[in-house]
Amino acid sequence: NAFKVRGNLALVTPAGLERWVTNESRIVSWNTTGSITKINLVYTKDNFTTTTPVVSNYANVIGLNTYPWTIPNDQSTTVKLRLADANDATNVYVDSAQFTIDLYQITFELRDLLSNSHISGLSVNGSSTTGGYAWVSSVNSPITKGLQAGTWTVTFSKAEYADMATTVVVDSNKTVVLYGETKVVHVWEAIAELAYNA
């Protein structure tokens, strides 16, 4: 029988229990001993009953290797990675411990400028500059929304208010407060300014 010396793979990151957020770039790292020239990387949410490819036939060298993974829009608390020799995936592979793919929780408070009360019956139109993600909905203040990492432009609208627009860097859980000015206030200011100039 032919004798084959197999290489070995040892995952460094993720180590387990991490919270990685959709649209972030995270480094998957591992150490290689022996001759493994290419690897396949997949992830699972059901302990490898099903898998989703991350990268295939990725160049691999002896020692430390890394792969920059843009975290997918596939949230779960039971995610695992599997790193395998692309030429011998049945016999040479290693699985990560369980970690989480999540969204950042952003709380938006939309308040009336004069009364400071929350505004209801708003429409929201939001989009991220990377990843092509969007948020279009009807909301009442306050609203907590899970958003993918990145820079978002978000506009809240209601007929009797001027639009409330903001740019939010979504890199942690946070609260954003916006104040809405009624169009009645705008009309009053315009008339007052006209009377003053006259």
VEXPA-176136 format. One record per residue (C-alpha): x, y, z; residue in one letter. Coordinates in Angstrom, 1 decimal, decimal comma. Each point is the difference from the previous one (the first is absolute). Example, Ala and Ser with C-alpha at 12.3 -4.5 7.8 and 13.67 -1.06 7.14 Angstrom:
SITE       px       py       pz   residu
SITE     12,3     -4,5      7,8        A
SITE      1,4      3,4     -0,7        S
//
This chain:
SITE       px       py       pz   residu
SITE      0,0      0,0      0,0        N
SITE      1,1      3,6     -0,7        A
SITE      1,2      1,9      3,0        F
SITE     -1,0      3,6      0,3        K
SITE      1,2      2,6      2,6        V
SITE     -2,8      2,4      0,7        R
SITE      0,4      3,6      1,0        G
SITE     -1,8      1,5      3,0        N
SITE     -2,2      3,1      0,4        L
SITE     -0,6      1,9      3,3        A
SITE     -2,5      2,9      0,2        L
SITE      1,1      3,1      1,9        V
SITE     -3,0      2,3     -0,6        T
SITE     -2,8     -0,1      0,5        P
SITE      0,7     -1,6      3,4        A
SITE     -3,7     -0,3      0,9        G
SITE     -2,7      2,2      1,7        L
SITE      0,9      3,0     -2,3        E
SITE     -2,8      2,3     -1,2        R
SITE      0,8      0,8     -3,6        W
SITE     -2,4      2,4     -1,7        V
SITE     -1,3     -0,1     -3,6        T
SITE      2,0      2,1     -2,5        N
SITE      3,1      0,2      2,3        E
SITE      3,3     -1,3     -1,3        S
SITE      1,4     -2,6      2,5        R
SITE      3,2     -1,9     -0,2        I
SITE     -0,1     -3,8      0,0        V
SITE      3,4     -1,3      0,9        S
SITE      1,6     -3,5      0,3        W
SITE      3,3     -1,7      0,3        N
SITE      1,1     -2,7     -2,5        T
SITE      2,6     -2,7      0,4        T
SITE      0,9     -2,3     -2,9        G
SITE     -0,8      0,3     -3,6        S
SITE     -3,5      1,5     -0,5        I
SITE      0,1      2,3     -3,0        T
SITE     -3,7      1,0     -0,2        K
SITE     -2,9      0,1      2,5        I
SITE     -3,7      0,2     -0,1        N
SITE     -2,0      2,0      2,6        L
SITE     -3,7     -0,4      0,7        V
SITE     -2,4      1,0      2,8        Y
SITE     -3,0     -1,7      1,5        T
SITE     -2,9      1,0      2,3        K
SITE     -1,1     -3,6      0,7        D
SITE      3,2     -1,8      0,9        N
SITE      0,9     -0,9     -3,6        F
SITE     -3,3     -1,6     -1,0        T
SITE      0,1      2,7     -2,7        T
SITE      2,9      2,3     -0,8        T
SITE      0,6      3,3     -2,0        T
SITE      3,3      0,6     -1,8        P
SITE      2,2      2,9      1,1        V
SITE      2,9     -0,6     -2,3        V
SITE      1,3     -3,0     -2,1        S
SITE      3,5     -0,9     -1,1        N
SITE      1,6      2,8      2,0        Y
SITE      3,8      0,0     -0,1        A
SITE      1,5     -1,4      3,2        N
SITE      3,6     -0,1      1,3        V
SITE      1,8     -1,5      3,0        I
SITE     -0,4      2,2      3,1        G
SITE     -2,6      2,7      0,6        L
SITE     -2,6      0,7     -2,6        N
SITE     -2,8      2,5     -0,1        T
SITE     -3,2      0,7     -2,0        Y
SITE     -2,0      3,2      0,2        P
SITE     -3,7     -1,0      0,3        W
SITE     -2,8      2,5     -0,7        T
SITE     -2,6     -1,3      2,4        I
SITE     -3,2     -1,0     -1,8        P
SITE     -3,5      1,1      0,6        N
SITE     -0,9     -3,3      1,7        D
SITE     -0,5      0,5      3,7        Q
SITE      0,2     -2,9      2,5        S
SITE      1,4     -0,8      3,4        T
SITE      1,2     -3,4     -1,1        T
SITE      2,5      0,7     -2,7        V
SITE      3,1     -2,2     -0,5        K
SITE      2,8      0,1     -2,6        L
SITE      1,6     -3,0     -1,6        R
SITE      3,5      0,3     -1,5        L
SITE      1,0     -3,0     -2,2        A
SITE      2,8     -1,1     -2,4        D
SITE     -1,5      0,7     -3,4        A
SITE      1,7     -3,2     -1,3        N
SITE     -0,9     -2,2      3,0        D
SITE     -3,0      1,6      1,6        A
SITE     -1,4     -3,3      1,4        T
SITE      3,1     -0,8      2,1        N
SITE      1,6      3,4      0,7        V
SITE     -2,2      2,6      1,5        Y
SITE     -0,6      2,0      3,2        V
SITE     -3,2      1,6      1,4        D
SITE     -0,3      3,2      2,0        S
SITE     -1,8      0,4      3,2        A
SITE     -3,5      1,6     -0,2        Q
SITE     -0,3      3,8     -0,5        F
SITE     -2,7      2,5     -0,9        T
SITE     -0,8      1,9     -3,2        I
SITE     -2,1      3,0      1,1        D
SITE     -1,2      3,5     -0,8        L
SITE      0,7      3,2      1,9        Y
SITE     -3,0      1,3      1,8        Q
SITE     -0,6      3,6     -0,7        I
SITE     -2,7      1,9      1,9        T
SITE     -1,5      3,0     -1,7        F
SITE     -1,9      2,6      2,0        E
SITE     -2,0      2,4     -2,1        L
SITE     -1,2      2,9      2,1        R
SITE     -2,1      3,1     -0,6        D
SITE      2,3      3,0      0,2        L
SITE     -2,4      2,1      2,2        L
SITE     -1,7     -2,6      2,2        S
SITE      2,9     -2,6      0,1        N
SITE     -2,7     -2,7     -0,3        S
SITE      0,6     -3,1     -2,2        H
SITE     -1,4      0,2     -3,5        I
SITE     -2,1     -2,9     -1,4        S
SITE     -1,2     -0,9     -3,5        G
SITE      3,4      0,6     -1,7        L
SITE      1,3     -1,4     -3,2        S
SITE      3,7     -1,0     -0,2        V
SITE      2,3     -0,4     -3,0        N
SITE      3,5     -1,1      0,8        G
SITE      2,9     -1,5     -2,0        S
SITE      3,6     -1,0      0,7        S
SITE      2,9      1,2     -2,1        T
SITE      1,5     -3,5     -0,1        T
SITE     -1,8     -3,4     -0,4        G
SITE     -3,1      1,4     -1,7        G
SITE     -2,1     -0,3      3,1        Y
SITE     -3,3      2,0      0,4        A
SITE     -2,6      0,8      2,6        W
SITE     -3,4      1,2     -1,1        V
SITE     -2,9     -0,2      2,5        S
SITE     -2,6      1,8      2,0        S
SITE      1,1      0,6      3,6        V
SITE     -0,9      1,7      3,3        N
SITE      2,5      1,6      2,3        S
SITE      2,0     -1,4      1,7        P
SITE      1,0     -2,9     -2,3        I
SITE      2,9     -2,4      0,4        T
SITE      1,2     -1,5     -3,3        K
SITE      2,6     -2,6     -0,7        G
SITE      2,3      1,4     -2,7        L
SITE      3,0     -1,4     -1,9        Q
SITE      3,4      1,6      0,8        A
SITE      0,9      3,0     -2,2        G
SITE     -1,0      3,6     -0,6        T
SITE     -3,7      0,5     -0,4        W
SITE     -2,0      3,0     -1,3        T
SITE     -3,4     -0,1      1,7        V
SITE     -3,0      2,4     -0,6        T
SITE     -3,1      0,1      2,0        F
SITE     -3,1      1,7     -1,5        S
SITE     -3,5      1,1      1,1        K
SITE     -2,3      2,3     -1,8        A
SITE     -0,1      2,8      2,5        E
SITE      3,7     -0,1      0,8        Y
SITE      3,1      1,0     -1,9        A
SITE      2,0     -3,1     -0,9        D
SITE      2,4     -1,3      2,7        M
SITE      3,2     -1,3     -1,6        A
SITE      3,2     -1,3      1,5        T
SITE      3,1     -1,9     -0,8        T
SITE      0,8     -2,8      2,5        V
SITE      3,2     -1,9      0,2        V
SITE     -1,2     -3,4      1,1        V
SITE      2,9     -1,5      2,0        D
SITE     -1,6     -0,7      3,4        S
SITE     -3,3      0,0      1,7        N
SITE     -1,1      3,6      0,4        K
SITE     -2,8      2,5      0,4        T
SITE     -0,6      2,8     -2,6        V
SITE     -2,3      2,9      1,0        V
SITE     -1,6      2,2     -2,8        L
SITE     -2,3      3,0      0,5        Y
SITE     -2,8      0,7     -2,4        G
SITE     -1,1      3,5     -0,8        E
SITE     -3,6      0,4     -1,1        T
SITE     -0,7      1,7     -3,3        K
SITE     -2,2      2,5      1,9        V
SITE      3,2      1,2      1,8        V
SITE      1,7      0,4     -3,4        H
SITE     -2,9      2,1     -1,4        V
SITE     -0,1      2,2      3,1        W
SITE      3,8      0,6     -0,2        E
SITE     -0,3      0,9     -3,7        A
SITE     -2,9      2,5      0,7        I
SITE      1,9      1,5      2,9        A
SITE      3,1      0,4     -2,0        E
SITE     -1,9      1,6     -2,9        L
SITE     -1,7      2,4      2,5        A
SITE      3,3      0,9      1,6        Y
SITE      1,7      0,8     -3,4        N
SITE     -2,9      2,1     -1,0        A
//
